[in-house]
Amino acid sequence: MIPPRFDYARPASLDEALQLLASREGEAKVLAGGFSLLPLMKYRLAQPGLLVDIGRVAGLDAIEEVDGELRIGARATHGAIAGHPLVAARYPLIREAAGGIGDPQIRNWGTIGGSCAHADPASDWPAVIQALRGSFVCRSLGRERVVAARGFFLDVFTTGIEPTEVLTQVRVPRPGPRSGGAYVKLERRTGDFATVGVAAQVQLGADGRIAEVGLGLTAVADAPFAAGDAEDALRGALPTAEKFREAGLAAARQARPTEDRHGPVDYKLTMVRVMTERALRLATERAQANG
Amino acid sequence: MSRVLGRRFVRADGLPKVTGQARYAADLVLPGMLHAAFLHAGVPRARIRRLDVSAARALPGVLAVLTQDDVPFVRFGAAVEDRTLFAHEVVRFEGEILAAVAALTPELADRACRLIEVELEALPPVLDPEAALAPGAPLVHEDWQDYSANDGIVRDGNDCGFVNIVKGDIEAGFAAADEIVEGRYVADMSHPVPIEPHAVLAQWEGDRVTVWSTTQTPFPARNGLTRTLELPESAVRVVVPHLGGGFGGKCEFHFEAHVAALARAARRPVRLVFDRRQEFTATDMARHGIIATFRTGVRRDGTIVAHEASLILDTGAYATHGPVITEIATMMAAGPYRHPNMLVEGRTVYSNRTPAGSTRAPSGPQVCWALEQHVDAIAERLGLDKLEFRLRNIVAEGDEGPTGQRFEKIGARESLLEAARLIGWGRPLPPGDGMGLAVGWWFSAPGPAGCYIKLNADGSATVVTGAQENGSGSVMGLALLAAEELGLAPERISLVYQDTDAGAFDSGSSGSQTTFNVGRAVLAASAQIRDRLLRMAADELEANPLDLELVEGVVRAKDAPGRSVVIAALARRAQDDGELITGQGNPPAPKMPDSLGGSCAGRVAFPAFAAPAFFAHAARVRVDRETGVVRVLEVAAGHEFGRVLNPIGVEGQVEGGIVHGLGIALSEGTVFRDGNQANPHLLDYKLQTAADVPAMKIAFVDAPAADGGPYGSKGVGEPPVVPTAAAVANAIAAATGVRVRHLPMTPVRVWAALAGEDA
């Protein structure tokens, strides 16, 4: 378990990091917590020529509300997010997801930006940010762009991020009254990668119907995705068990799981339906309580 | 009894371990030390066409590269001498070692391995143990009729250990039965998974080599070294620094000789440290995958009248302890029940998997899991409560064991009642919850033991033993026995252990034997010191030695505690007068219980279970029927270990055993893809963690056993892991109405069973 040789740099500023990425375009990778990247390198599934460690770059871990959205610095750890009072007060989906990632050691090291940029097909954040219709801020030398989370996750370990960019911030719109979110994850044991993870964010109208809904799924395709067909089926409908089941079946039709140590395809497809129903039920209950 | 025994003592090595002061084999560094790496075959079965290490040897910084051509051609093995240090002509499992490298850095050693040119002709692997038993099946060891082996081994195709237990008249038993219940159960291979991986450091001085190793069995490791490298025992010293867990996986002889040979060739110290993948694929003590089938005849009143069992143990590419473990497995397939008529057969099958061996209570959890589910199924057929059915058949004092041993006073029934009481057997449960019971038994292993104790001039004492402390606390407990005997505080006793040059031969931390055997040696050695102190004190106090006692650092009159002399003063005076006070104990091993002799069981090692421990676990689970996820809410454990010497230590072993057992029950299983392990890492080989651990309630039936070890105690380390998986399985069945017949009982398997599929 020895990785191939690589260069290592620990720049003090973001600009310096961006310069390094630009000068070694295509062979440099950004290192944040390292919990996901380093094992891949040991298995020689990733062989970057240069690691740019952004651990010393200041100002990348703030968590704040600005202009009606939650902005989470890319280097904020899962643990810091789970414990943040703003998140606890208004973003139950985010809190639930952050608090269930791995174990305390992982939550104290792993970062939201690292997890999203790494794009493990079974990681939790990509499903959550898509369900919330969030976005990512990507910076390169002299350029900053905001990219929607939906459409950002392209394939296994592949995102819309450019090789010269650093993902610096995650943005999520602030949910209003009568909204609720939930993240449910099927795990083989506590702290495991998801067999299936479903993030649901439900916005109810004054009439009790579903005004808007976001559903993000992880671990059941090459990349975490938003279950658009299921969302369409729910929008404008009353939140009933039948409707949730219909949505669960629609989500399963959109899923493309593969057989692995978590189980065979038929099991996973059934679990997509089950976990989607559970996430919707829980999110709706929270929305109803959030009158 | 007792100022020390029965009280709660924190083990002496606990603080250094939890504060990071303890040093393990992988921590050790010697000047000029090189780093070792192995090239493994990576395929389960192949013929070696070419193996060219010249490019690796030519790499600057590489000081030694060895293959089988560079070491003596010696076959070795615990039950069958079926192995060589390196692969010889053929590959029999993926972790087989083709070559070993010593280089200046681990990175260079890794690169050198990648430069070795290998041409392997792949052969179809033998993976299905039932097919491997068929006549004409391809042989894993084609010429093994020529190997040396234990005299009791029957060589039959791929079966390297046939064992049976024959008792009564099985056909007459079935003829008298009102109901006959059958069942088949399959368990996957699992692993011991100690936190610390295997590590070895070897250094030569002249013709002598010192090997620091992560072995649980320093003396068998030394035997392996002397045999494979053709050295006298006096030329080899094996030392274990602190051991980071073993769970049986570090029993016997592993990689000490490879590293010693590298160090000799490179003329430098060499250290090897395994990574986690090697720990899964290249070691040879996995827990056996088994196939168990049962057929049991019962009368309507719940009396068992005939019991037939067939066991197949997949022992992998090499036998290791397999045939011995099959003997144990046949005893476990009988269970702690009265059987007038019984036929149990066990087979030990070679395959092209990673070898299986002595993982904690080898065969115990799997066979108990299968048998106890079968026992529940019988009770269901009869419409009897599962506790009641077991109580009607469980063994008690005077009953006859499977091979004819007569049980002394035992706590089988009491353990079961304790577990049932602690879990609240029979109380109403919410929907989705279920409760399950399982009983079992396990042996203490009689063996030779020696101990040397020296009384220091300040009245402290040092115990020198060859025993090995694998983390169970049993060697730490030897200090308690010496303290009790010598009237000293336990912290006044130091220990020298797990060093083959210091202590007498010891079979190691295997078979739950340390307290049972070495404890007797400690008592014998202590008695010599005690006698000397009593005589010295009697002279001084002008008393009869019989009227004196050793208590709290003094020798005093039993009827007048004020008349006393300090032990330290006696020790100092003796030394000043030219006498050193030492004691030595090497009592003979206890005899095995008598057996019938009508069975094959016992030809290799185990004709009966000496000083057996009895136990029962009860589990309460909640099953998510939609996902198949099982949450264990509570486990209750009733155990009889004879006399409990250190309750905190025994509780630790029981708690650890339960957690270990939950892993075996729910998540720990090796998946093979075409003969290679598909999950040789902790990402997909799922251990239970603290967050998964349920509430645990533990009770001991605490009474000295007539056939026990020191103070009537029995072996503790292995029994607690045996019945947990079985109790969980029965709880799942109670909660869902379906039986999961494949271990581990993963969510997918539970889900499939609920869907009516045969998981």
Boltz contact constraints between the chains, C-beta under 6 A:
constraints:
  - contact:
      token1: [A, 1]
      token2: [B, 275]
      max_distance: 6.0
  - contact:
      token1: [A, 2]
      token2: [B, 107]
      max_distance: 6.0
  - contact:
      token1: [A, 2]
      token2: [B, 110]
      max_distance: 6.0
  - contact:
      token1: [A, 186]
      token2: [B, 627]
      max_distance: 6.0
  - contact:
      token1: [A, 188]
      token2: [B, 667]
      max_distance: 6.0
  - contact:
      token1: [A, 188]
      token2: [B, 686]
      max_distance: 6.0
  - contact:
      token1: [A, 189]
      token2: [B, 667]
      max_distance: 6.0
  - contact:
      token1: [A, 189]
      token2: [B, 686]
      max_distance: 6.0
  - contact:
      token1: [A, 189]
      token2: [B, 692]
      max_distance: 6.0
  - contact:
      token1: [A, 190]
      token2: [B, 689]
      max_distance: 6.0
  - contact:
      token1: [A, 190]
      token2: [B, 691]
      max_distance: 6.0
  - contact:
      token1: [A, 190]
      token2: [B, 692]
      max_distance: 6.0
  - contact:
      token1: [A, 261]
      token2: [B, 679]
      max_distance: 6.0
  - contact:
      token1: [A, 261]
      token2: [B, 684]
      max_distance: 6.0
  - contact:
      token1: [A, 263]
      token2: [B, 748]
      max_distance: 6.0
  - contact:
      token1: [A, 267]
      token2: [B, 748]
      max_distance: 6.0
  - contact:
      token1: [A, 274]
      token2: [B, 626]
      max_distance: 6.0
